[in-house]
Amino acid sequence: MGAAKANNNRDTYRATAVTLIVFGILYLVDKLIHFSSIGLPWVMNKDNFLLYTAVIFLIVKRDKSVGLVLIGLWLILNFGLITALLGTMSAYLLPVTLLVLGIILYWLATR
């Protein structure tokens, strides 16, 4: 039991380290080339940093629950953005996405 917890902690530290490295790189690259000046202002949008963190946690950690929760939070916090991007499909796509994420989280919790 202790080894599993140690591995989970190690995964969390690794995912956090990768997140910090990615954020550092993004800030340095933005200082050099300014994403907004090349038509990519969304890259440094603070609202997207939660999404970046979620994706990194999904990739790096073996236990995907934290990444899935972060993506769910990002979806909820950016409902207006998602609605604008998806247009008329958002009326169905976002609720279905939330349901799928909820089912996946429930499945992960019962494993």
C-alpha positions in Angstrom: 0.0 0.0 0.0 2.8 2.4 0.9 4.6 1.8 -2.4 1.5 2.6 -4.4 1.1 5.9 -2.5 4.8 6.7 -3.1 4.4 6.0 -6.8 1.3 8.2 -6.9 3.2 11.0 -5.1 6.1 10.7 -7.5 3.7 10.9 -10.5 2.1 14.0 -9.0 5.5 15.6 -8.4 6.6 14.7 -12.0 3.4 16.1 -13.5 3.7 19.3 -11.5 7.4 19.7 -12.5 6.5 19.2 -16.2 3.7 21.7 -15.8 6.0 24.3 -14.3 8.6 23.7 -17.1 6.0 24.1 -19.8 4.7 27.3 -18.2 8.3 28.6 -18.0 9.0 27.8 -21.6 5.7 29.4 -22.7 6.6 32.6 -20.8 10.1 32.7 -22.3 8.9 32.1 -25.8 6.3 34.7 -25.4 9.0 37.2 -24.3 10.9 36.4 -27.5 8.2 36.2 -30.2 5.0 37.5 -28.5 2.3 35.0 -29.4 -0.2 37.8 -29.8 1.9 39.4 -32.6 1.8 36.2 -34.6 -1.9 35.7 -34.3 -1.9 33.3 -31.3 -3.1 35.4 -28.4 -5.0 32.5 -26.9 -1.7 30.6 -26.1 -1.0 32.9 -23.1 -4.6 33.4 -22.1 -4.6 32.7 -18.3 -7.9 30.7 -18.7 -6.0 28.1 -20.9 -3.4 27.4 -18.2 -5.8 25.1 -16.4 -6.3 23.2 -19.7 -2.6 22.9 -20.2 -2.2 21.5 -16.7 -5.0 19.0 -17.2 -3.4 17.7 -20.4 0.0 17.4 -18.8 -1.5 15.5 -15.8 -3.3 13.2 -18.2 -0.1 12.5 -20.1 2.3 12.2 -17.2 0.3 10.7 -14.3 -0.7 7.0 -14.4 -3.8 7.9 -12.3 -5.9 9.9 -14.8 -8.5 11.2 -12.3 -6.7 14.5 -11.5 -6.4 15.3 -15.2 -10.0 14.5 -15.8 -11.2 16.6 -12.9 -9.1 19.5 -14.2 -10.5 19.2 -17.7 -14.0 19.1 -16.2 -13.3 22.3 -14.2 -11.9 24.0 -17.3 -15.0 23.0 -19.3 -17.3 24.4 -16.6 -15.2 27.6 -16.1 -15.0 28.3 -19.8 -18.6 27.4 -20.7 -19.0 30.7 -22.6 -15.9 30.2 -24.7 -16.9 26.7 -25.5 -20.4 27.8 -26.4 -19.0 30.5 -28.7 -16.6 28.1 -30.4 -19.0 25.3 -30.9 -22.0 27.4 -32.0 -25.2 25.5 -32.2 -23.7 22.1 -31.5 -22.7 23.2 -28.0 -26.2 22.7 -26.8 -25.6 19.0 -27.1 -21.9 18.6 -27.1 -21.0 20.1 -23.7 -23.6 18.2 -21.7 -22.6 15.0 -23.4 -18.9 15.7 -22.7 -19.7 16.4 -19.1 -21.6 13.1 -18.9 -18.8 11.2 -20.5 -16.3 12.7 -18.1 -18.5 12.0 -15.2 -18.9 8.3 -16.3 -15.1 8.0 -16.7 -14.4 9.5 -13.3 -17.0 7.2 -11.7 -15.5 4.2 -13.5 -12.0 5.2 -12.3 -13.3 5.6 -8.7 -14.8 2.1 -8.7 -11.8 0.3 -10.1 
